[in-house]
Amino acid sequence: MPWPTSGQRSASSRVAMDHVLLFVTLTLALIGLVMVFSASAIVAGNRFQDPEFFLKRQIAWLGFSVLLMHLTSRIDYQIWKKLSIPILISMMVLLVLVLIPSLGVAAKGARRWLRWGVISIQPAEMVKLVLVIYLAAYLAKKADKLDGFRSGLLPALIVVGLLSGLVLLEPDLGTVVVMGLVTVCLLFLGGARMTHLAALGFCSIPVILLLVLGSSYRRQRLLTFLAPWKDAADAGFQITQSFLAFGSGGPFGVGLGEGKQKLFFLPEAHTDFVLALVGEELGLAGTASVIVLFAFFVWRGFFIASRARMPFGRYLGLGITLLIGIQALVNAAVVTGLLPTKGLTLPFVSYGGSSLVVSFAGVGMLLSISRDRQGGGSKGGRREPDQR
């Protein structure tokens, strides 16, 4: 049965938001707070003479993120469809500003941050959610034309290409990979031809190879991925320490706060590699619990999207769920050595304000979609007048 268009929308059933998704999200965030403190206390004490330095900031960002999630969940998600182009243009401006030396903040060879006083934001984190909003609006409007390349796929691919190009200039290939995967999945779910998507995939292979092999540090990461133990004291140090963390954890871990890899052995233990510390201190049981929670998140996100009354809501729900699910999957694959090292956080769990804010904003949109769903008005909901 075809999805209703905005002009055909029937009675809207505003019901309670999805509490399962909310519970899973907050549980992951609380696990993140505990693990960020465990991972960062020694480093923070040594660097800032305050063991709670990173914890305090994570709590502040989490409080703001939860407030933003609440506000976003109360807003009719249809407004994001109307604002998709203005938000997209604003994001392009931010991505340009971050590349200007006098405005963008450089660290570890990359220029990815904009700073106003004590507040730093990472536009590359925000662009992933903005891309999902744009694609959802585009698919809701052009779904019947996606079988054609020029009239259907090409306009969306041009926008994705522009955003990806700006992010690559930072440089941030990991974010571009996530954006590409989310884009392909949404286009497939929107009805694009498999032949077009397969051709797109084949054409992207040489581009990715050129980006990897043409950069010395990316080439080194690839070689380290293929043989991490060959240079365990230098290029392979981070991933081999991650292996040691998982290996020493065993079935149930060495105990919360008792991990040794965070003692200046495992770099980025509270950010990109926080899952390795989970494996060491909480063991296989703790790691599996985090993975299961993300699986529940993806299941519930897909469930919410499947019951959305409007095409835009369905695509938006699918896109947000795919975004968080794919990033979690890539992060888990990186810390376990299944993918080359990339600077991607574990949503809700890793330290980082921009990642938390964007993830919780996405959850707020999912909760808004869950309030307006098919078959939801018979129990305690407020049924609005028929708009046909």
C-alpha positions as CSV (number, residue, x, y, z in Angstrom):
1,M,0.0,0.0,0.0
2,P,1.5,3.4,-1.0
3,W,2.4,5.8,1.7
4,P,0.1,8.9,2.1
5,T,1.4,12.2,0.8
6,S,1.0,15.4,2.8
7,G,-2.1,16.3,0.9
8,Q,-3.6,12.9,1.6
9,R,-2.8,12.7,5.3
10,S,-5.6,11.2,7.3
11,A,-6.3,11.7,11.0
12,S,-3.1,12.2,12.9
13,S,-2.9,10.2,16.1
14,R,-0.7,11.9,18.7
15,V,0.2,9.3,21.4
16,A,2.8,8.7,24.0
17,M,6.4,8.6,22.8
18,D,8.3,5.3,22.5
19,H,9.6,4.6,26.0
20,V,11.6,1.6,24.9
21,L,13.8,3.7,22.7
22,L,14.1,6.3,25.4
23,F,15.2,3.7,28.0
24,V,17.8,2.1,25.7
25,T,19.2,5.6,24.8
26,L,19.5,6.7,28.4
27,T,21.0,3.4,29.5
28,L,23.7,3.7,26.9
29,A,24.4,7.3,27.9
30,L,24.7,6.3,31.6
31,I,27.1,3.4,30.7
32,G,29.0,6.1,28.8
33,L,29.3,8.4,31.8
34,V,30.7,5.6,34.0
35,M,33.1,4.4,31.4
36,V,34.3,7.9,30.4
37,F,35.1,8.6,34.1
38,S,36.9,5.2,34.5
39,A,38.9,5.8,31.3
40,S,39.8,9.4,31.8
41,A,40.3,9.9,35.5
42,I,44.0,9.1,35.5
43,V,44.7,11.1,32.3
44,A,42.6,14.1,33.5
45,G,44.4,14.1,36.9
46,N,47.8,14.1,35.2
47,R,47.0,16.7,32.6
48,F,44.6,19.0,34.4
49,Q,45.1,18.1,38.1
50,D,41.4,17.2,38.2
51,P,40.4,13.5,37.8
52,E,36.8,14.6,37.1
53,F,37.7,17.1,34.4
54,F,36.3,15.0,31.5
55,L,33.4,13.6,33.6
56,K,32.2,17.1,34.5
57,R,32.1,18.2,30.8
58,Q,30.4,15.0,29.7
59,I,27.7,15.5,32.4
60,A,27.2,19.1,31.2
61,W,26.9,18.0,27.5
62,L,24.7,15.1,28.5
63,G,22.3,17.4,30.4
64,F,22.1,19.8,27.4
65,S,21.7,16.9,25.1
66,V,18.8,15.4,27.1
67,L,17.1,18.8,27.2
68,L,17.5,19.1,23.4
69,M,16.1,15.6,22.9
70,H,13.1,16.6,25.0
71,L,12.5,19.8,23.0
72,T,13.0,18.0,19.7
73,S,10.6,15.2,20.7
74,R,7.9,17.8,21.3
75,I,8.3,19.5,17.9
76,D,6.3,18.1,15.0
77,Y,8.9,16.3,12.9
78,Q,7.4,17.6,9.7
79,I,9.0,21.0,10.4
80,W,12.4,19.5,9.5
81,K,11.1,18.8,6.0
82,K,10.4,22.5,5.5
83,L,13.7,23.5,7.0
84,S,15.8,20.9,5.2
85,I,17.3,23.3,2.6
86,P,18.0,26.2,4.9
87,I,19.7,23.8,7.4
88,L,21.7,22.2,4.6
89,I,23.0,25.6,3.4
90,S,23.9,26.6,6.9
91,M,25.8,23.4,7.4
92,M,27.8,24.0,4.2
93,V,28.7,27.5,5.5
94,L,29.9,25.9,8.8
95,L,32.0,23.4,6.9
96,V,33.6,26.2,4.9
97,L,34.3,28.3,8.0
98,V,36.0,25.4,9.8
99,L,38.6,25.3,6.9
100,I,39.6,29.0,7.4
101,P,42.7,29.0,9.6
102,S,41.7,32.0,11.6
103,L,38.3,30.4,12.5
104,G,38.8,26.6,12.5
105,V,40.7,24.9,15.3
106,A,43.4,22.4,14.2
107,A,44.4,19.4,16.2
108,K,46.3,16.2,15.4
109,G,46.7,17.2,11.8
110,A,43.0,17.9,11.1
111,R,40.9,21.1,11.1
112,R,37.5,19.9,12.4
113,W,36.4,22.3,15.2
114,L,34.9,25.8,15.5
115,R,35.4,27.4,18.9
116,W,33.4,30.1,20.6
117,G,34.9,30.8,24.1
118,V,34.9,27.5,26.0
119,I,32.5,25.9,23.6
120,S,33.8,23.8,20.6
121,I,31.6,22.2,18.0
122,Q,32.5,19.8,15.3
123,P,30.4,20.5,12.1
124,A,31.4,17.1,10.6
125,E,29.3,15.4,13.4
126,M,26.4,17.7,12.7
127,V,26.5,17.2,8.9
128,K,25.6,13.5,9.2
129,L,22.2,14.3,10.8
130,V,21.6,17.2,8.4
131,L,22.3,14.9,5.5
132,V,19.7,12.5,6.8
133,I,17.1,15.2,7.1
134,Y,17.8,16.4,3.5
135,L,17.7,12.9,2.1
136,A,14.5,12.1,3.9
137,A,12.8,15.3,2.5
138,Y,14.2,14.5,-1.0
139,L,13.0,10.9,-1.0
140,A,9.6,11.9,0.3
141,K,9.3,14.3,-2.6
142,K,11.1,12.4,-5.4
143,A,10.5,8.7,-4.5
144,D,8.5,8.1,-7.7
145,K,11.5,9.3,-9.8
146,L,14.3,7.4,-8.2
147,D,14.3,4.7,-10.9
148,G,15.8,7.4,-13.2
149,F,19.4,8.4,-12.7
150,R,19.4,11.9,-14.0
151,S,16.0,13.0,-12.6
152,G,16.1,10.9,-9.5
153,L,19.6,10.0,-8.1
154,L,21.8,12.6,-9.6
155,P,20.5,15.7,-7.7
156,A,20.9,13.9,-4.3
157,L,24.3,12.6,-5.2
158,I,25.5,16.1,-6.1
159,V,24.5,17.4,-2.7
160,V,26.1,14.4,-0.9
161,G,29.2,14.9,-3.0
162,L,29.5,18.6,-2.1
163,L,29.2,17.8,1.7
164,S,31.6,14.9,1.4
165,G,34.1,17.0,-0.4
166,L,34.1,19.7,2.3
167,V,34.4,17.0,5.0
168,L,37.3,15.4,3.2
169,L,39.2,18.7,3.2
170,E,39.4,18.7,7.0
171,P,40.3,15.7,6.4
172,D,37.8,13.2,7.8
173,L,37.4,10.1,5.7
174,G,35.7,8.1,8.4
175,T,32.7,10.5,8.5
176,V,32.5,10.4,4.7
177,V,32.4,6.6,4.7
178,V,29.5,6.7,7.2
179,M,27.7,9.3,5.2
180,G,28.1,7.2,2.0
181,L,26.8,4.1,3.7
182,V,23.8,5.9,5.1
183,T,23.1,7.5,1.7
184,V,23.2,4.2,-0.2
185,C,21.0,2.4,2.3
186,L,18.4,5.2,2.2
187,L,18.4,5.4,-1.6
188,F,17.9,1.6,-1.7
189,L,15.0,1.8,0.8
190,G,13.6,4.6,-1.2
191,G,13.4,2.5,-4.4
192,A,16.6,3.3,-6.3
193,R,17.6,0.8,-8.9
194,M,20.2,-1.8,-7.7
195,T,22.1,-1.4,-11.0
196,H,22.5,2.3,-10.3
197,L,23.6,1.8,-6.8
198,A,26.0,-1.0,-7.8
199,A,27.5,1.2,-10.5
200,L,27.9,3.9,-7.9
201,G,29.7,1.5,-5.6
202,F,32.1,0.3,-8.3
203,C,32.9,4.0,-9.2
204,S,33.6,4.9,-5.6
205,I,36.2,2.1,-5.1
206,P,39.0,3.7,-7.1
207,V,38.2,7.1,-5.5
208,I,38.5,5.5,-2.0
209,L,41.7,3.7,-3.0
210,L,43.2,7.0,-4.3
211,L,42.3,8.8,-1.1
212,V,43.8,6.0,1.0
213,L,47.0,5.3,-1.0
214,G,47.5,9.0,-1.8
215,S,47.8,9.9,1.9
216,S,50.8,8.7,3.9
217,Y,49.0,8.4,7.2
218,R,46.0,6.6,5.7
219,R,48.3,4.3,3.8
220,Q,50.0,3.5,7.1
221,R,46.7,2.8,8.8
222,L,45.8,0.3,6.1
223,L,49.2,-1.4,6.4
224,T,48.8,-1.5,10.2
225,F,45.3,-3.0,9.8
226,L,46.7,-5.8,7.7
227,A,49.6,-6.6,10.1
228,P,49.2,-4.7,13.4
229,W,51.7,-6.7,15.4
230,K,54.5,-6.0,12.9
231,D,54.9,-2.5,14.4
232,A,53.2,-2.9,17.7
233,A,55.4,-0.3,19.4
234,D,54.6,2.5,16.9
235,A,51.9,2.5,14.1
236,G,50.2,-0.6,15.5
237,F,50.4,0.5,19.2
238,Q,46.7,1.7,19.6
239,I,45.1,-1.3,18.0
240,T,47.4,-3.8,19.7
241,Q,46.6,-2.2,23.1
242,S,43.0,-2.5,22.2
243,F,43.5,-6.2,21.6
244,L,45.2,-6.6,24.9
245,A,42.4,-4.8,26.7
246,F,39.8,-7.2,25.2
247,G,42.0,-10.2,25.8
248,S,42.7,-9.4,29.5
249,G,39.0,-8.8,30.1
250,G,37.9,-12.4,29.7
251,P,34.3,-13.4,30.3
252,F,33.4,-10.9,33.0
253,G,36.3,-8.4,33.1
254,V,38.9,-7.3,35.6
255,G,36.4,-5.1,37.5
256,L,35.1,-1.6,37.0
257,G,37.9,0.9,37.5
258,E,40.5,-1.9,37.6
259,G,41.6,-1.7,33.9
260,K,45.3,-1.2,33.2
261,Q,45.2,-0.1,29.6
262,K,43.9,3.3,30.5
263,L,47.1,3.9,32.4
264,F,48.7,5.8,29.5
265,F,48.8,2.6,27.3
266,L,45.6,2.8,25.2
267,P,45.3,6.2,23.4
268,E,41.9,7.8,23.2
269,A,40.5,5.3,25.8
270,H,37.6,7.7,26.7
271,T,36.7,8.6,23.1
272,D,37.1,6.4,20.0
273,F,38.3,3.3,21.9
274,V,36.0,3.4,24.9
275,L,34.5,0.0,23.9
276,A,38.0,-1.6,24.4
277,L,37.9,-0.4,28.0
278,V,34.4,-1.9,28.4
279,G,35.9,-5.2,27.2
280,E,38.7,-5.0,29.7
281,E,36.8,-3.9,32.8
282,L,33.4,-5.6,32.1
283,G,34.6,-8.4,29.9
284,L,32.7,-10.2,27.1
285,A,29.5,-9.8,29.1
286,G,29.8,-6.1,29.3
287,T,30.8,-5.7,25.6
288,A,27.9,-8.0,24.5
289,S,25.5,-6.0,26.6
290,V,26.5,-2.7,24.9
291,I,26.2,-4.4,21.5
292,V,22.7,-5.8,22.4
293,L,21.6,-2.4,23.5
294,F,22.6,-0.9,20.1
295,A,20.8,-3.8,18.4
296,F,17.6,-3.0,20.5
297,F,18.1,0.7,19.5
298,V,18.2,-0.3,15.8
299,W,15.2,-2.6,16.1
300,R,13.1,0.0,17.8
301,G,14.2,2.7,15.4
302,F,13.1,0.6,12.5
303,F,9.8,-0.3,14.3
304,I,9.1,3.4,14.8
305,A,9.9,4.2,11.1
306,S,7.7,1.4,9.9
307,R,4.7,2.8,11.7
308,A,5.2,6.5,10.7
309,R,2.2,7.9,9.0
310,M,4.0,10.1,6.5
311,P,6.8,9.2,4.0
312,F,9.1,11.9,5.4
313,G,8.7,10.4,8.9
314,R,9.5,7.0,7.6
315,Y,12.6,8.0,5.7
316,L,13.8,10.3,8.6
317,G,13.3,7.5,11.1
318,L,15.2,5.0,8.9
319,G,18.0,7.5,8.3
320,I,18.6,8.4,11.9
321,T,18.5,4.7,13.0
322,L,20.9,3.8,10.2
323,L,23.2,6.7,11.1
324,I,23.5,5.7,14.7
325,G,23.6,1.9,14.0
326,I,26.2,2.1,11.2
327,Q,28.5,4.4,13.3
328,A,28.2,2.0,16.3
329,L,29.0,-0.9,14.0
330,V,32.0,0.8,12.4
331,N,33.4,1.9,15.8
332,A,33.0,-1.7,17.2
333,A,34.7,-3.0,14.0
334,V,37.6,-0.6,14.4
335,V,38.4,-1.3,18.1
336,T,38.3,-5.1,17.4
337,G,40.6,-4.8,14.4
338,L,38.0,-5.7,11.7
339,L,38.4,-2.2,10.0
340,P,41.3,0.2,9.8
341,T,41.5,2.8,12.5
342,K,39.1,5.7,12.0
343,G,38.3,8.7,14.3
344,L,34.6,7.7,14.9
345,T,33.0,7.9,18.3
346,L,30.7,5.3,19.8
347,P,27.3,7.1,19.9
348,F,26.0,7.9,23.4
349,V,29.0,6.2,25.0
350,S,32.2,8.0,23.9
351,Y,33.4,11.3,25.3
352,G,32.5,14.3,23.1
353,G,29.9,17.0,23.2
354,S,29.2,17.3,19.4
355,S,28.6,13.5,19.1
356,L,26.2,13.5,22.2
357,V,24.3,16.5,21.0
358,V,23.8,15.2,17.5
359,S,22.9,11.7,18.6
360,F,20.3,12.9,21.2
361,A,18.8,15.4,18.7
362,G,18.3,12.5,16.3
363,V,16.7,10.5,19.1
364,G,14.4,13.4,19.8
365,M,13.3,13.3,16.2
366,L,12.7,9.6,16.4
367,L,10.6,10.1,19.5
368,S,8.6,12.8,17.7
369,I,7.9,10.3,14.9
370,S,6.8,7.7,17.4
371,R,4.2,10.2,18.7
372,D,2.5,10.3,15.3
373,R,2.1,6.7,14.2
374,Q,-0.4,4.4,12.5
375,G,-2.8,2.7,14.8
376,G,-1.8,4.8,17.8
377,G,-4.9,6.9,18.6
378,S,-7.2,4.4,20.2
379,K,-5.6,4.5,23.6
380,G,-5.2,7.7,25.5
381,G,-4.2,9.6,22.4
382,R,-5.6,12.8,21.0
383,R,-7.2,12.4,17.6
384,E,-6.9,15.5,15.4
385,P,-9.5,16.4,12.8
386,D,-9.4,14.6,9.5
387,Q,-7.4,16.7,7.0
388,R,-8.5,15.1,3.8
